[in-house]
Amino acid sequence: MDPVGFIVVFVICWWLCFFCVLPIGVQGQFENDGQIVEGSEEGAPKEPMLRKKVIWASIGGVVLTLIAHFIVVPWLASQ
């Protein structure tokens, strides 16, 4: 797999992983104490934990990209 293909596969895998981990652990503002920030939707997350989710998406993206790399490279070599 060439470097451009590797980057494209990584970006696709990263976004896939990011959207998979995005809803994990999110609580809406209406849950528990019920303090809703004025001017926002009551279902908006209190603490979205985006930094943690970006890290997990990066780890997942690297793992999925390496899996794709080790599947594609032998297949290309056999042709």
N, C-alpha and C positions, 0 to 999 in steps of 0.2 A: 504494500500500500504506500503510495507516495505521500509526502508531507501534507499536501493540500487535501487529499482524501482523508488523511488521518484527522486533520483539523475539522473538516466538515462532519465526519462521523462523531467526533467528540462533541461538537456543538449540538448536534441533534440528540445525542445521548444525554448531554447535560440538561437540555430543556425537558426531555422526557422525565428524567429523574427529578428535576425541580418541580414539575407539575404533580408528580406522584407524592412528594414529601410536603408540598405546600399546605394541604389541609390537616396534617398531623399535629395534634396538640393545640389547636386553635380554639379559643373560647370567645364567644361573642360578648359584647359589652352588657347585654341584658342578663347574662348568666351570673350566678352567685350574688354579688353585692348590689347589682343593678345600677351602678353609677354609669350614666351615659353621657358622653361628652356632647355638649351642646353643638348642634349643627352637623352631627354625624349620624349615620345609620346605626340603629341599635344592634344590628347583626354584625357590625364591623368588629374585627378582632381587637381585643384589649392589648395583647402582646403577640405580634405575629412571629417573632423569633426568626426573622429573615436571615440574620448572619449565620445562625446554626444550620438553617435549611440550605443556604448556599454552600456551606462546607460539605454537608451530606450529599448534595447534588453533584458537587465536584468529585467526591470520592466515587459515587455511583457512576458518573460519566466516565471516569478513568477506567473503572473496572469493565464497564460495558464496551468501551472502545478497545481495550486490550483483548477482550473476548472476540470482538469482531475482527480485530487484526489477526489473531491466531487462527481464525476460521478462513479468512480471505486469502492470506499469504500462501498457505499450502495449496489452496484451490487454484490460485493464479500460477503457482509454480508447476502444477501438474498439467497445465494446458500448453 
